[in-house]
Amino acid sequence: MEKLEKDIKASKFAELTNKHFAASSIPKGIHCFALRLTDEYSSNALARRQLPSPELLPLLSDNSYHHFVVSTDNILAAAVVVNSTIQSSSKPEKIVFHVITDKKTYAGMHSWFALHSVSPAIIEVKGVHQFDWLTRENVPVLEAVENHNVIRKYYHGNHVAGANYTDTTPRTFASKLQARSPKYISLLNHIRIYLPELFPNLNKVVFLDDDVVIQRDLSPLWDIDLDGKVNGAVETCKGEDEWVMSKRFKNYFNFSHPLIAKNLNPDDCAWAYGMNIFDLHAWRQTHIRDTYHAWLKENLKSNLTLWKLGTLPPALIAFKGHVHPIDPFWHMLGLGYQNKTNIENVKNAAVIHYNGQAKPWLEIGFEHLRPFWTKYLNYSNEFIRNCHILE
């Protein structure tokens, strides 16, 4: 009996490990998609046309428009975010999208949006290399994060070597694997902390993760009074889904570390990244960025013993006292790791978020949740069709 239990547990860990590697890899179709669009940028002048057209450039900093920011190196995911936002909007002519990507993806990303009009909305595509403010002097901590040997080994090394299966549960093991995704040390993942500097003329923006789908008109977000706060976000410590909506500081931080125990309350409510309304004017009056950098440094000095998972923990600290809770209707989480998601709740949510490993563009995505994402893909498009994406 004991041997059977050990075998079952080992099988479960093997399944979780395989799922982790599947989530970290780039599907062949999406790789093909990016390569073809990059080639198009080189060979097709239309794919290189200016975005937006010169006469629309002043609107990129016009605060009477609704400005959305998405940061990603996934062209297909960006297309779904933009398409779903525009199609769900009652005022698409008031939408301005700012798509930020990395240098290697820039040509392909620009090609896609140059060749596929989002009119009457407006869009710009910028690589991180095109922002004058993003210098080594202004983001020294992130350079240190990317080059730190302990961190490189943690995020890029063998994720299962030496794992002690007897001292952990499958759920804990899955969380540890997810925490070691290399995306967590990517500048694209940290870039939201620099929004006030990257968009110095804007007063308010909605920041969207690349694994969300917009199902309702988001223009009412601009009418929400944030009461002087910086970050309008959905809290994740209360809700009917006890797995997804039960997150407090104790879920993210190591409270056995004296620095954490001294400065934080384990029962403080967490909030979600993925769909946030940021008041950039109020943000510029704070020290949020400096606090974020300071805690990143502390975690580096502590060899990642303050927290393990991603960009949310330092943000939970940096935005402390600057968060205005918004109605959970605006942001439903868990579609990427919770296969028991209530379908009626999914249908009713303004924004659904496939946070977790089971992204809808991966084979490991949940089949019953995938259609909410794929409905915004045009399967007759030659790039999507020729790369056999999610056939």
Solvent accessible surface area in square Angstrom, and as a share of the most:
residue,aa,sasa,rsa
1,M,176,0.79
2,E,119,0.53
3,K,145,0.62
4,L,101,0.50
5,E,100,0.45
6,K,125,0.53
7,D,72,0.37
8,I,106,0.54
9,K,69,0.29
10,A,51,0.40
11,S,71,0.46
12,K,81,0.34
13,F,0,0.00
14,A,51,0.40
15,E,98,0.44
16,L,21,0.11
17,T,17,0.10
18,N,99,0.51
19,K,55,0.24
20,H,4,0.02
21,F,104,0.43
22,A,36,0.28
23,A,28,0.22
24,S,58,0.38
25,S,64,0.41
26,I,118,0.60
27,P,41,0.26
28,K,181,0.77
29,G,15,0.14
30,I,17,0.08
31,H,95,0.43
32,C,32,0.19
33,F,1,0.00
34,A,31,0.24
35,L,103,0.51
36,R,110,0.40
37,L,0,0.00
38,T,50,0.29
39,D,92,0.48
40,E,43,0.19
41,Y,55,0.21
42,S,85,0.55
43,S,87,0.56
44,N,38,0.19
45,A,69,0.54
46,L,117,0.58
47,A,0,0.00
48,R,107,0.39
49,R,93,0.34
50,Q,87,0.39
51,L,23,0.11
52,P,7,0.04
53,S,34,0.22
54,P,83,0.52
55,E,128,0.57
56,L,61,0.30
57,L,71,0.35
58,P,92,0.58
59,L,37,0.18
60,L,29,0.14
61,S,48,0.31
62,D,45,0.24
63,N,68,0.35
64,S,68,0.44
65,Y,41,0.15
66,H,27,0.12
67,H,1,0.00
68,F,3,0.01
69,V,0,0.00
70,V,0,0.00
71,S,15,0.10
72,T,4,0.02
73,D,69,0.36
74,N,20,0.10
75,I,4,0.02
76,L,1,0.00
77,A,0,0.00
78,A,0,0.00
79,A,1,0.01
80,V,0,0.00
81,V,0,0.00
82,V,0,0.00
83,N,42,0.21
84,S,0,0.00
85,T,3,0.02
86,I,25,0.13
87,Q,124,0.55
88,S,24,0.15
89,S,20,0.13
90,S,79,0.51
91,K,94,0.40
92,P,29,0.18
93,E,88,0.39
94,K,59,0.25
95,I,3,0.02
96,V,0,0.00
97,F,1,0.00
98,H,3,0.01
99,V,1,0.00
100,I,1,0.01
101,T,0,0.00
102,D,27,0.14
103,K,144,0.61
104,K,151,0.64
105,T,11,0.06
106,Y,31,0.12
107,A,19,0.15
108,G,0,0.00
109,M,0,0.00
110,H,12,0.05
111,S,0,0.00
112,W,16,0.06
113,F,3,0.01
114,A,5,0.04
115,L,52,0.26
116,H,48,0.21
117,S,84,0.54
118,V,18,0.10
119,S,86,0.55
120,P,70,0.44
121,A,8,0.06
122,I,11,0.06
123,I,7,0.03
124,E,18,0.08
125,V,8,0.05
126,K,58,0.25
127,G,0,0.00
128,V,24,0.14
129,H,86,0.38
130,Q,72,0.32
131,F,16,0.07
132,D,135,0.70
133,W,61,0.21
134,L,26,0.13
135,T,52,0.30
136,R,174,0.64
137,E,139,0.62
138,N,46,0.24
139,V,14,0.08
140,P,63,0.39
141,V,3,0.02
142,L,9,0.05
143,E,59,0.26
144,A,44,0.34
145,V,8,0.05
146,E,67,0.30
147,N,93,0.48
148,H,53,0.24
149,N,124,0.64
150,V,63,0.36
151,I,4,0.02
152,R,106,0.39
153,K,157,0.67
154,Y,33,0.13
155,Y,12,0.05
156,H,95,0.43
157,G,29,0.28
158,N,100,0.51
159,H,22,0.10
160,V,40,0.23
161,A,70,0.55
162,G,82,0.79
163,A,41,0.32
164,N,83,0.42
165,Y,81,0.31
166,T,106,0.62
167,D,114,0.59
168,T,21,0.12
169,T,75,0.44
170,P,43,0.27
171,R,139,0.51
172,T,59,0.35
173,F,10,0.04
174,A,27,0.21
175,S,63,0.41
176,K,118,0.50
177,L,4,0.02
178,Q,52,0.23
179,A,5,0.04
180,R,51,0.19
181,S,21,0.13
182,P,47,0.30
183,K,95,0.40
184,Y,24,0.09
185,I,12,0.06
186,S,35,0.22
187,L,43,0.22
188,L,19,0.09
189,N,27,0.14
190,H,6,0.03
191,I,0,0.00
192,R,15,0.05
193,I,1,0.00
194,Y,0,0.00
195,L,0,0.00
196,P,5,0.03
197,E,46,0.21
198,L,13,0.06
199,F,15,0.06
200,P,86,0.54
201,N,97,0.50
202,L,2,0.01
203,N,71,0.36
204,K,44,0.19
205,V,0,0.00
206,V,0,0.00
207,F,4,0.02
208,L,0,0.00
209,D,25,0.13
210,D,32,0.16
211,D,9,0.04
212,V,0,0.00
213,V,0,0.00
214,I,0,0.00
215,Q,29,0.13
216,R,91,0.33
217,D,36,0.19
218,L,4,0.02
219,S,14,0.09
220,P,57,0.36
221,L,0,0.00
222,W,39,0.14
223,D,124,0.64
224,I,41,0.21
225,D,110,0.57
226,L,8,0.04
227,D,102,0.53
228,G,67,0.64
229,K,67,0.29
230,V,1,0.01
231,N,0,0.00
232,G,0,0.00
233,A,0,0.00
234,V,0,0.00
235,E,44,0.20
236,T,7,0.04
237,C,14,0.08
238,K,126,0.53
239,G,47,0.45
240,E,141,0.63
241,D,41,0.21
242,E,144,0.64
243,W,90,0.32
244,V,6,0.03
245,M,24,0.11
246,S,50,0.32
247,K,41,0.17
248,R,79,0.29
249,F,6,0.03
250,K,112,0.48
251,N,83,0.42
252,Y,35,0.13
253,F,12,0.05
254,N,56,0.29
255,F,48,0.20
256,S,99,0.64
257,H,40,0.18
258,P,100,0.63
259,L,53,0.27
260,I,0,0.00
261,A,56,0.43
262,K,170,0.72
263,N,71,0.36
264,L,14,0.07
265,N,73,0.38
266,P,50,0.32
267,D,80,0.42
268,D,35,0.18
269,C,32,0.19
270,A,0,0.00
271,W,11,0.04
272,A,4,0.03
273,Y,20,0.08
274,G,0,0.00
275,M,0,0.00
276,N,0,0.00
277,I,1,0.00
278,F,0,0.00
279,D,29,0.15
280,L,0,0.00
281,H,111,0.50
282,A,18,0.14
283,W,9,0.03
284,R,86,0.31
285,Q,127,0.56
286,T,34,0.20
287,H,141,0.63
288,I,3,0.01
289,R,65,0.24
290,D,79,0.41
291,T,45,0.26
292,Y,3,0.01
293,H,18,0.08
294,A,49,0.38
295,W,31,0.11
296,L,13,0.07
297,K,107,0.45
298,E,54,0.24
299,N,7,0.03
300,L,19,0.10
301,K,152,0.64
302,S,24,0.15
303,N,85,0.44
304,L,12,0.06
305,T,56,0.32
306,L,0,0.00
307,W,12,0.04
308,K,88,0.37
309,L,56,0.28
310,G,10,0.09
311,T,8,0.05
312,L,30,0.15
313,P,0,0.00
314,P,0,0.00
315,A,0,0.00
316,L,1,0.01
317,I,13,0.07
318,A,6,0.04
319,F,0,0.00
320,K,97,0.41
321,G,58,0.56
322,H,52,0.23
323,V,29,0.17
324,H,46,0.20
325,P,70,0.44
326,I,14,0.07
327,D,84,0.44
328,P,80,0.50
329,F,82,0.34
330,W,29,0.10
331,H,2,0.01
332,M,34,0.15
333,L,17,0.09
334,G,0,0.00
335,L,1,0.00
336,G,0,0.00
337,Y,56,0.21
338,Q,15,0.07
339,N,80,0.41
340,K,171,0.73
341,T,10,0.06
342,N,74,0.38
343,I,58,0.29
344,E,99,0.44
345,N,51,0.26
346,V,0,0.00
347,K,98,0.42
348,N,84,0.43
349,A,6,0.05
350,A,0,0.00
351,V,0,0.00
352,I,0,0.00
353,H,6,0.03
354,Y,3,0.01
355,N,33,0.17
356,G,9,0.09
357,Q,27,0.12
358,A,1,0.00
359,K,25,0.11
360,P,1,0.01
361,W,26,0.09
362,L,8,0.04
363,E,162,0.73
364,I,49,0.25
365,G,6,0.05
366,F,36,0.15
367,E,123,0.55
368,H,82,0.37
369,L,1,0.00
370,R,23,0.08
371,P,74,0.47
372,F,33,0.14
373,W,0,0.00
374,T,24,0.14
375,K,134,0.57
376,Y,21,0.08
377,L,16,0.08
378,N,88,0.45
379,Y,91,0.35
380,S,78,0.50
381,N,18,0.09
382,E,93,0.42
383,F,16,0.07
384,I,3,0.02
385,R,127,0.46
386,N,57,0.29
387,C,5,0.03
388,H,115,0.51
389,I,6,0.03
390,L,48,0.24
391,E,168,0.75
